[in-house]
């Protein structure tokens, strides 16, 4: 069944990526420089701070202790000893506690703990100009530690810096490539995640001292970034992939909620900042999931369903982490685990943002990296939750949490890929068989190519809709994704190149369960190319047949025709001369049909009428001719030859056997079939009384070969009526053969 031509749905458009050259390339370079400069300035600021290379640990009672990973050998020798204060060389002692180990106060659930962290960091600011630090141990000993300036970046901070630059470059590329509200919201979410990564980078690169003023602003700024990211996520879900009818008002409500929570926290510091931030962001995430689950008038959008699953994974990890942190209480060990989990969650969110613009490409590396970060967040959160709810046997809980994280990775991967997976490998044999059968059918009936290609594509991708479109001059002649993977546009094959004669648009793959990807586009392009090669093969075979027919026609004309002409001039009687002349005429008609390309029905009908008039006039019969050609198709050579011989056989029967006085021939060509009706007023008997003969059997055989049928019946008043009905699909010539010029008739 061929796809039905319909108007393009509103908003249907291809997704070509504008080339990054000229002004766009300059803008991207400028954006990258603007992103690199603040990062370099921050790293230079950190390089001015003392870097003593101290690793921290915890004592049995939860106090601050020296760790085993310190850079100096004398510090490693004191690992496990409690530290109660730090002083600059010659300066006063600054009391410290285990809060020094935390690089951030964002995930501290209690306001007093947040305030204590800020005060501790502010006291340590007095050490910022010291060349040497003194660690005061609990037993009264004082250890002098060199505090050189400079920045020593380990693998962790370097990876964070690379991730920041990569995310900034991607957000700039998206905004420059296709400016608009959707790109702006994506860039805003990316900016919020970049801000979180910058805070984490500072904590990882300078574990002892933070830049001046950093500690006081850090908790509220990070809460504000999370609130802004939540509102922007809801805003993005309202705009993409289908704009919500009330996108403006609902997005405004999301932004007002974030602003209200942030202003309330600034105005009343006693409010539970962590709890209010988590609740607001969670509510916005749940609202975004609900918006993406909304069905439009054409059913669920496959990319919306995919994004809903991705956002559900992010939101699930967020809620699990929040629950684990809330259950763990204010303990420092638990808070350190929460800090690691929040780092994994932030990297998980950043990797998903990196993946979003490339969903159609199925970037396996980015996808697996994002899923592993998500699984790590789940494992760390579960470990924290187990330790909080069931203390003791930490090793067993850690192993169980790791196992459940692997299970979460496998389940999440399967659940997410269900919206991205293309035709399965176990369908490869069936796909090859379908392509082979379609290619063979295209070789025999090239005019049926649109229907064959549409049927094959429907079998491969199972779309909800298959639409036939006319030529699209503004599109490149290759398979294109439409509406961010909601549709796939496939041009009809053009073996000789040039503009495709039409397009087939598929919408909503696998009945709307997944998006189209660039792998799908490449598969459709391969199918299209294979069918194009089948048409090219058929045309090459037809070209060879035509050349051979022309050679045979030339031989008949030059050899047999010349000999018959010699015999006609030497005929001894008028009857023999007339017989040879008729034979020459038949030979000329045969050779002309062999040498010429397929005629139009109108041209062939003119030849048939002239031949019938000539023969009937010699026999003394009258011809009544009628032609109603609503269509004027090209006739294949086989159809032209068969119809010519059928008409001649019917005329011969009317002249030789029926002893008719008049003959009526009517041709009627409609959109589906050609009808030929032949009548005479002779003395023919009823068809059921006819004896079988070669003439009538030959007519039936030729008509059956063209896919038609022949019927005879008696004519009132005497004579017979023969009606032939032939479908146009069986008599039309393909386009390449139809373009063959016909030689002039002589």
C-alpha positions in Angstrom: 0.0 0.0 0.0 1.5 3.3 -1.0 1.7 6.2 1.4 -1.1 8.7 1.1 -0.1 12.3 0.1 -1.1 14.6 2.9 -0.1 18.1 3.9 3.0 18.4 6.1 2.1 18.6 9.8 2.6 21.9 11.5 6.2 22.4 12.6 7.6 19.6 10.5 11.0 20.5 9.4 14.4 18.9 8.8 17.1 19.3 11.4 20.1 20.3 9.3 23.0 21.6 11.3 24.2 25.0 10.1 27.9 24.9 9.2 30.2 26.6 11.7 32.0 29.1 9.4 32.3 32.8 9.1 30.4 34.7 11.8 29.3 31.6 13.7 32.8 30.3 13.9 34.0 33.6 15.2 31.3 33.7 17.8 32.1 30.2 19.0 35.8 31.1 19.3 34.9 34.2 21.3 32.5 32.2 23.6 35.3 29.7 24.3 37.7 32.4 25.2 35.2 34.1 27.5 34.7 30.8 29.2 38.4 30.0 29.5 39.4 33.4 31.0 37.3 33.1 34.2 38.5 29.6 34.8 42.2 30.7 34.4 41.6 33.6 36.7 40.1 31.3 39.3 43.0 28.9 39.0 45.5 31.8 39.4 43.6 32.9 42.5 44.0 29.4 44.0 47.7 29.4 43.1 48.3 32.3 45.5 47.0 30.3 48.4 49.3 28.1 50.6 49.3 24.5 49.5 50.8 22.5 52.4 49.8 19.1 51.0 48.0 17.9 54.1 45.6 15.0 54.0 42.9 14.8 56.6 41.3 11.9 58.5 39.1 11.3 61.4 39.8 10.1 64.9 37.7 7.4 66.6 35.6 10.1 68.3 35.0 12.1 65.1 37.8 14.6 65.6 40.2 16.0 63.0 43.3 13.9 62.4 46.2 13.7 60.0 45.7 11.3 57.1 48.1 8.8 55.5 48.0 10.5 52.0 49.9 13.7 53.1 52.8 14.7 50.8 55.5 15.2 53.5 57.1 12.2 55.1 57.0 13.7 58.6 53.3 14.3 58.3 52.7 10.7 57.1 54.6 9.5 60.2 52.0 11.4 62.4 49.0 9.9 60.6 46.1 9.3 63.0 47.1 12.0 65.5 44.5 14.5 66.4 44.9 18.1 65.2 43.3 20.9 67.3 44.6 24.1 65.8 46.6 25.6 62.9 48.8 28.6 63.1 50.8 30.7 60.8 54.5 31.1 61.6 54.5 33.3 64.6 50.8 33.9 64.5 48.0 33.0 66.9 46.5 29.5 66.9 43.3 29.0 64.9 41.1 26.3 66.4 40.0 23.7 63.8 37.7 20.7 63.8 36.6 18.0 61.5 34.6 20.5 59.4 37.9 21.4 57.7 37.6 18.2 55.8 34.5 19.2 54.0 35.1 21.2 50.8 31.5 22.6 50.8 28.6 23.3 53.2 25.9 22.7 50.5 25.0 19.3 51.7 25.1 20.0 55.5 21.5 19.5 56.6 21.6 21.6 59.8 22.0 25.4 59.8 24.3 25.4 62.9 26.6 23.0 61.1 26.6 25.3 58.0 27.4 28.3 60.2 30.2 26.4 62.0 31.8 25.5 58.6 31.6 29.1 57.5 33.2 30.3 60.7 36.0 27.7 60.5 36.8 28.7 57.0 36.9 32.4 57.9 39.3 31.8 60.8 41.6 30.0 58.4 41.7 33.0 56.1 44.3 34.5 58.5 46.7 31.8 57.2 46.5 33.0 53.7 49.8 35.0 53.7 51.9 32.5 55.7 55.0 30.9 54.2 54.9 28.2 56.9 52.1 26.6 58.9 52.2 25.0 62.3 49.9 22.1 63.2 49.0 21.9 66.9 48.4 18.3 67.9 46.2 17.2 70.8 49.2 16.1 72.8 50.7 19.6 72.6 53.3 19.0 70.0 53.7 21.5 67.2 54.6 20.4 63.6 56.0 22.9 61.2 54.8 22.4 57.7 56.0 24.3 54.6 53.2 26.1 52.7 54.5 26.9 49.2 52.5 28.8 46.8 51.4 27.3 43.5 48.7 25.0 42.2 49.1 21.3 42.1 46.3 19.8 40.2 45.6 16.1 40.6 43.6 14.0 38.2 40.3 15.0 39.8 40.5 18.8 39.4 41.9 18.4 35.9 39.0 16.2 34.9 36.6 18.7 36.4 38.2 21.6 34.6 38.0 19.7 31.3 34.4 18.9 32.0 33.6 22.6 32.7 35.2 23.7 29.4 33.5 20.9 27.4 30.1 21.8 28.8 30.7 25.5 28.2 31.7 24.8 24.6 28.7 22.7 24.0 26.3 25.2 25.5 27.9 27.9 23.3 27.7 25.7 20.2 24.0 25.0 20.8 23.2 28.7 21.4 25.1 29.8 18.3 23.9 27.0 16.0 20.2 27.6 16.6 19.5 30.8 18.6 16.1 30.7 20.4 14.3 30.2 23.7 15.0 26.5 23.8 18.8 26.9 23.3 18.9 29.7 25.8 17.2 27.6 28.5 19.7 24.7 27.7 22.6 27.2 28.0 21.1 28.4 31.4 20.9 24.9 32.8 24.5 24.3 31.6 25.6 27.5 33.3 24.1 26.3 36.6 25.9 23.0 36.4 29.1 24.7 35.4 28.8 26.9 38.5 28.4 23.8 40.7 31.4 22.2 39.1 33.4 25.3 39.7 32.6 25.2 43.4 33.5 21.5 43.5 36.8 22.3 41.6 37.8 24.9 44.2 37.2 22.5 47.1 39.2 19.7 45.4 42.1 21.9 44.3 42.5 23.8 47.6 41.4 21.4 50.4 42.7 23.7 53.3 42.1 27.3 52.3 39.4 28.8 50.2 39.7 32.1 48.3 38.7 35.2 50.4 34.9 35.6 50.8 34.3 32.2 49.2 33.1 30.4 52.2 30.5 33.0 53.2 28.9 33.0 49.7 29.3 29.3 48.9 26.3 27.7 50.6 23.7 30.3 49.4 25.2 30.5 45.9 25.1 26.8 45.4 21.5 26.6 46.7 20.6 29.4 44.2 22.3 27.5 41.3 20.2 24.4 42.2 17.0 26.4 42.4 17.8 28.1 39.1 18.6 24.7 37.5 15.3 23.3 38.7 13.3 26.2 37.3 15.1 26.1 34.0 14.5 22.3 33.7 10.8 22.9 34.1 11.0 25.7 31.6 12.8 23.5 29.1 10.2 20.7 29.5 7.5 23.2 28.7 9.2 24.2 25.5 10.8 21.1 24.1 10.1 18.9 22.2 6.4 20.1 22.2 5.5 23.5 23.4 2.9 23.4 26.2 -0.2 25.5 25.6 0.5 27.4 28.9 4.3 27.3 28.7 4.7 31.0 29.6 2.5 31.0 32.8 3.8 27.6 34.1 7.4 28.6 33.5 6.8 31.8 35.4 5.4 29.9 38.3 8.6 27.7 38.4 10.9 30.8 38.4 8.7 32.5 41.0 9.0 29.4 43.3 12.8 29.4 43.0 13.0 33.2 43.6 10.6 33.0 46.6 12.7 30.2 48.3 16.0 32.0 47.7 14.6 35.4 49.0 13.2 33.7 52.0 16.5 32.1 52.8 18.3 35.4 52.5 15.7 37.2 54.6 15.5 34.6 57.3 18.7 32.7 57.8 17.1 30.5 60.5 15.0 28.7 57.9 16.2 25.1 57.0 18.1 26.0 53.8 19.0 22.5 52.8 15.5 21.1 53.2 13.7 24.0 51.4 16.2 23.8 48.5 15.7 20.0 48.1 11.9 20.2 48.3 11.7 23.1 45.7 14.1 21.4 43.2 12.3 18.0 43.7 8.9 19.6 43.1 10.1 21.3 39.9 11.7 18.0 38.7 8.4 16.1 39.3 6.5 18.9 37.4 8.9 18.6 34.5 8.5 14.8 34.4 4.7 15.3 34.4 4.9 17.8 31.6 7.0 15.5 29.4 4.4 12.8 29.9 1.7 14.9 28.4 0.4 13.6 25.0 -0.1 16.0 22.1 -2.9 15.7 19.5 -0.7 13.3 17.5 0.0 11.1 20.4 3.1 10.9 22.6 6.3 12.5 21.2 9.1 9.9 21.2 11.7 12.3 22.3 9.5 13.6 25.1 9.2 10.0 26.3 13.0 9.6 26.1 13.7 12.8 27.9 11.1 11.9 30.5 13.0 8.7 31.2 16.3 10.5 31.4 14.9 13.2 33.7 13.3 10.4 35.9 16.8 8.9 36.3 18.2 12.2 37.3 15.3 13.0 39.7 15.4 9.5 41.2 19.1 9.9 41.9 18.5 13.3 43.4 15.7 12.1 45.7 17.7 9.0 46.8 20.7 11.2 47.6 18.5 13.7 49.5 16.8 10.9 51.5 20.2 9.3 52.4 21.7 12.6 53.5 18.6 13.5 55.6 18.7 10.0 57.2 22.4 10.1 57.9 22.3 13.1 60.3 25.0 15.6 61.0 27.9 13.1 61.3 31.1 14.1 59.5 31.8 10.7 58.0 28.3 10.7 56.6 28.7 14.2 55.3 31.9 13.2 53.5 30.1 10.4 51.8 27.3 12.8 50.9 29.9 15.1 49.4 31.2 12.4 47.2 27.7 11.4 46.2 26.8 15.0 45.3 30.0 15.2 43.2 28.9 12.1 41.3 25.4 13.4 40.9 26.7 16.7 39.5 29.0 14.9 37.0 26.1 12.7 36.1 23.9 15.7 35.3 26.7 17.3 33.3 27.3 14.2 31.3 23.6 14.0 30.5 23.7 17.6 29.3 26.6 16.7 27.1 24.6 13.8 25.7 21.3 15.7 25.0 22.3 17.4 21.7 23.6 14.1 20.3 20.7 11.8 21.1 20.2 11.0 17.4 23.9 9.9 17.1 23.7 7.5 20.1 27.0 8.5 21.5 27.9 5.3 23.3 30.9 6.8 25.3 28.9 9.7 26.6 25.9 7.5 27.3 27.8 4.9 29.2 29.8 7.6 31.2 26.5 9.3 32.2 25.0 6.0 33.3 28.1 5.0 35.3 28.0 8.4 37.1 24.3 7.8 37.8 25.0 4.3 39.1 27.8 5.7 41.3 25.4 8.2 42.8 22.9 5.5 43.5 25.6 3.3 45.1 27.0 6.1 47.3 23.5 7.2 48.4 22.5 3.6 49.3 25.7 3.1 51.2 25.0 6.3 53.1 21.4 5.2 53.7 22.4 1.7 55.0 24.9 3.2 57.4 22.4 5.6 58.7 19.5 3.2 59.2 21.5 0.1 60.1 24.9 1.1 61.6 27.6 -1.5 61.9 29.3 -3.8 59.4 30.2 -0.9 57.1 32.1 -3.2 54.7 29.0 -5.4 54.1 26.8 -2.4 53.4 29.4 -1.0 51.1 29.5 -4.2 49.1 25.7 -4.4 49.0 25.4 -0.8 47.8 28.0 -1.4 45.1 26.0 -4.5 43.9 22.8 -2.5 43.9 24.5 0.3 42.0 25.5 -2.2 39.2 21.9 -3.5 39.2 20.7 0.1 38.9 23.2 0.7 36.0 21.9 -2.4 34.1 18.2 -1.6 34.7 18.6 2.1 33.9 20.6 1.3 30.7 17.9 -1.1 29.5 15.1 1.2 30.4 16.7 4.2 28.7 17.9 2.4 25.6 14.4 1.1 24.9 13.7 4.7 23.6 16.9 4.8 21.5 17.4 1.3 20.1 17.0 0.9 16.4 16.0 -2.3 14.5 17.2 -5.3 16.5 20.0 -7.5 15.3 17.8 -10.6 15.3 15.7 -8.9 12.6 18.7 -8.7 10.2 17.8 -11.8 8.3 14.2 -10.7 7.8 15.4 -7.2 6.9 17.7 -8.6 4.2 14.9 -10.8 2.8 12.6 -7.8 2.7 15.1 -5.7 0.9 15.9 -8.5 -1.6 12.2 -9.0 -2.4 11.6 -5.3 -2.8 14.6 -4.9 -5.1 13.4 -7.8 -7.2 9.9 -6.2 -7.4 11.4 -2.9 -8.3 13.3 -4.5 -11.2 10.1 -5.8 -12.6 7.9 -2.8 -11.8 10.0 0.3 -11.4 6.9 2.5 -11.5 5.8 0.9 -8.2 9.0 2.2 -6.4 7.3 4.7 -4.1 4.9 2.1 -2.7 7.7 -0.6 -2.4 10.0 1.8 -0.6 7.2 3.0 1.8 6.2 -0.6 2.6 9.7 -1.6 3.2 10.4 1.4 5.5 7.2 0.7 7.4 8.3 -2.9 8.0 11.7 -1.8 9.3 10.7 1.2 11.5 7.0 0.5 12.2 6.0 4.2 12.2 2.6 5.6 13.2 2.4 7.6 9.9 3.9 7.3 6.4 3.4 10.4 4.3 4.1 10.9 0.6 5.5 14.3 -0.3 6.4 15.9 -3.6 9.8 17.3 -4.6 11.5 19.4 -1.9 14.1 21.6 -3.7 15.3 23.1 -0.3 16.4 19.7 1.0 19.6 17.9 0.3 19.0 14.6 -1.5 19.7 12.4 1.5 17.8 11.0 4.4 17.0 13.7 7.0 15.8 13.7 10.6 12.7 15.8 11.3 11.7 17.5 14.5 14.6 16.3 16.6 14.0 12.6 15.7 10.2 12.6 15.7 10.3 12.0 11.9 12.5 10.7 9.1 12.4 12.0 5.5 13.6 9.6 2.8 14.0 10.8 -0.8 12.9 8.4 -3.6 15.8 6.8 -5.4 17.4 8.6 -8.3 20.0 6.3 -9.9 21.2 9.0 -12.3 21.4 11.7 -9.6 19.6 14.9 -9.6 16.6 16.1 -7.7 14.5 13.3 -6.0 11.1 13.1 -7.6 9.4 12.8 -4.2 9.9 12.1 -0.5 8.5 9.6 2.0 8.2 11.0 5.6 7.9 8.5 8.5 6.7 9.8 11.8 7.1 8.3 15.3 9.2 5.1 15.1 7.9 1.8 16.6 4.4 3.2 17.0 5.8 6.2 18.9 7.9 4.3 21.4 11.3 5.7 20.3 13.0 8.5 18.3 14.7 8.2 15.0 18.5 8.4 15.1 21.2 9.1 12.6 21.8 5.3 12.5 18.2 5.0 11.3 18.9 7.6 8.7 22.0 5.7 7.5 20.0 2.5 7.4 17.2 4.1 5.4 19.9 5.6 3.1 21.3 2.1 2.5 17.9 0.7 1.7 17.2 3.6 -0.7 20.5 3.0 -2.4 19.9 -0.7 -2.8 16.5 -0.1 -4.4 18.1 2.6 -6.6 20.7 0.1 -7.7 17.8 -2.3 -8.6 16.2 0.4 -10.8 19.6 1.1 -12.4 20.0 -2.6 -13.1 16.6 -2.8 -14.6 17.3 0.2 -16.8 20.6 -1.2 -17.9 18.9 -4.5 -18.9 16.2 -2.5 -20.7 18.8 -0.5 -22.5 20.5 -3.8 -23.6 17.2 -5.2 -24.8 16.4 -2.0 -26.7 19.8 -2.1 -28.5 19.2 -5.7 -29.4 15.7 -5.0 -30.7 17.1 -2.1 -32.8 19.7 -4.4 -34.3 17.1 -7.1 -35.1 14.8 -4.4 -36.6 17.6 -3.1 -38.7 18.4 -6.5 -40.0 14.7 -7.2 -40.8 14.4 -3.9 -42.6 17.6 -4.2 -44.6 17.6 -7.9 -45.4 14.1 -9.5 -45.2 12.4 -6.3 -46.3 14.6 -6.0 -49.4 14.0 -9.5 -50.4 10.2 -9.2 -50.1 10.4 -6.0 -52.1 12.2 -7.9 -54.9 9.6 -10.6 -54.8 6.8 -8.1 -55.0 8.1 -6.5 -58.1 8.5 -10.0 -59.7 5.1 -11.3 -58.7 3.2 -12.9 -61.5 -0.3 -12.0 -60.4 -2.1 -9.1 -58.6 -3.2 -11.4 -55.8 0.4 -12.4 -55.0 1.6 -8.8 -55.3 -1.1 -7.7 -52.8 -0.2 -10.5 -50.4 3.5 -9.6 -50.5 2.6 -5.9 -50.0 0.6 -6.8 -46.9 3.5 -8.8 -45.6 5.8 -5.9 -46.2 3.4 -3.7 -44.3 3.4 -6.1 -41.4 7.2 -6.3 -41.5 7.5 -2.6 -41.4 5.1 -2.3 -38.4 7.0 -5.1 -36.6 10.5 -3.5 -37.2 9.2 -0.1 -36.3 7.9 -1.4 -33.0 11.2 -3.2 -32.3 13.3 -0.1 -33.0 11.2 2.5 -31.4 10.9 3.3 -27.7 7.5 2.9 -25.9 4.8 5.0 -27.5 2.1 7.0 -25.8 -1.4 5.6 -25.9 -2.5 8.4 -28.2 0.3 7.7 -30.7 -0.4 3.9 -30.6 -4.1 4.5 -31.1 -3.5 6.6 -34.2 -1.4 3.8 -35.7 -4.0 1.2 -34.8 -6.8 3.3 -36.4 -4.8 3.9 -39.6 -4.0 0.1 -39.9 -7.7 -0.9 -39.2 -9.0 1.7 -41.7 -6.6 0.4 -44.4 -7.5 -3.3 -43.9 -11.3 -2.7 -43.5 -11.4 -0.5 -46.5 -9.7 -3.1 -48.7 -12.3 -5.6 -47.4 -15.2 -3.2 -48.0 -16.1 -2.7 -44.2 -16.8 0.5 -42.4 -14.9 1.5 -39.2 -16.5 3.3 -36.3 -13.6 4.5 -34.1 -13.9 6.1 -30.6 -11.1 7.1 -28.2 -11.7 8.5 -24.7 -8.3 9.0 -23.2 -8.5 10.6 -19.8 -4.9 9.5 -19.3 -2.2 9.2 -22.0 0.3 6.8 -20.5 3.5 5.4 -22.0 2.9 1.9 -23.2 5.6 -0.7 -22.7 6.9 -2.4 -25.9 5.4 -5.7 -24.8 2.0 -4.1 -24.2 2.1 -2.2 -27.5 3.1 -5.4 -29.4 0.4 -7.5 -27.7 -2.4 -5.0 -28.3 -1.4 -4.5 -31.9 -1.6 -8.3 -32.5 -4.8 -8.6 -30.6 -6.5 -5.9 -32.7 -5.2 -7.5 -35.9 -6.5 -10.9 -34.9 -9.9 -9.4 -34.1 -10.0 -7.6 -37.4 -9.0 -10.8 -39.3 -11.8 -12.7 -37.6 -14.4 -10.0 -38.5 -13.1 -9.9 -42.2 -12.6 -13.6 -42.8 -15.2 -15.4 -40.6 -18.0 -13.1 -39.5 -18.7 -11.5 -42.9 -19.5 -8.3 -41.1 -20.4 -5.0 -42.7 -19.2 -2.7 -39.9 -16.8 -2.7 -37.0 -16.9 -0.6 -33.9 -13.7 -0.1 -31.8 -13.8 1.9 -28.6 -10.8 2.7 -26.4 -11.3 4.2 -22.9 -8.2 4.9 -20.6 -9.0 5.7 -17.0 -6.8 6.3 -14.0 -6.6 2.6 -13.2 -7.2 0.6 -16.4 -7.4 0.6 -20.2 -10.6 -0.8 -21.7 -10.9 -1.9 -25.4 -14.2 -2.9 -26.8 -14.5 -4.5 -30.3 -17.8 -5.1 -32.0 -18.9 -6.4 -35.4 -22.3 -7.0 -37.0 -21.5 -10.3 -38.6 -23.0 -13.7 -38.2 -21.0 -14.8 -35.2 -22.4 -17.5 -32.9 -22.7 -17.4 -29.2 -19.2 -17.6 -27.5 -20.1 -20.8 -25.6 -20.6 -22.6 -29.0 -17.2 -21.6 -30.4 -14.6 -24.3 -31.1 -11.2 -23.6 -29.5 -8.6 -22.2 -31.9 -5.2 -20.6 -32.0 -6.6 -17.1 -32.7 -8.8 -16.8 -29.6 -6.4 -18.7 -27.5 -3.6 -16.3 -28.5 -5.8 -13.3 -27.6 -6.5 -14.7 -24.1 -2.9 -15.5 -23.5 -1.6 -12.1 -24.5 -4.2 -10.3 -22.4 -3.4 -12.5 -19.3 0.3 -11.8 -19.7 -0.5 -8.1 -19.3 -2.5 -8.8 -16.1 -5.9 -8.3 -17.8 -8.9 -10.3 -18.9 -10.9 -10.8 -22.2 -14.7 -11.4 -22.4 -16.8 -12.3 -25.4 -20.6 -12.1 -25.7 -23.2 -12.1 -28.4 -24.4 -8.7 -29.9 -28.1 -8.0 -30.1 -29.1 -8.1 -33.8 -26.1 -10.3 -34.7 -22.3 -10.2 -34.3 -20.1 -10.4 -31.3 -18.7 -8.0 -28.6 -15.2 -8.5 -27.2 -14.2 -6.5 -24.2 -10.6 -6.3 -22.9 -9.7 -4.7 -19.6 -6.0 -4.2 -18.8 -4.6 -2.5 -15.6 -2.3 0.4 -16.3 0.3 -1.1 -14.0 0.7 -4.0 -16.4 1.0 -2.0 -19.6 2.8 1.2 -18.6 6.5 1.7 -19.4 9.0 2.8 -16.8 10.3 6.4 -16.9 13.8 5.6 -18.4 12.3 3.6 -21.3 9.6 6.2 -21.9 12.3 8.8 -22.5 13.6 6.9 -25.5 13.0 8.8 -28.7 10.9 7.1 -31.3 12.3 7.1 -34.8 10.3 8.8 -37.6 7.9 6.6 -39.4 8.5 6.1 -43.1 
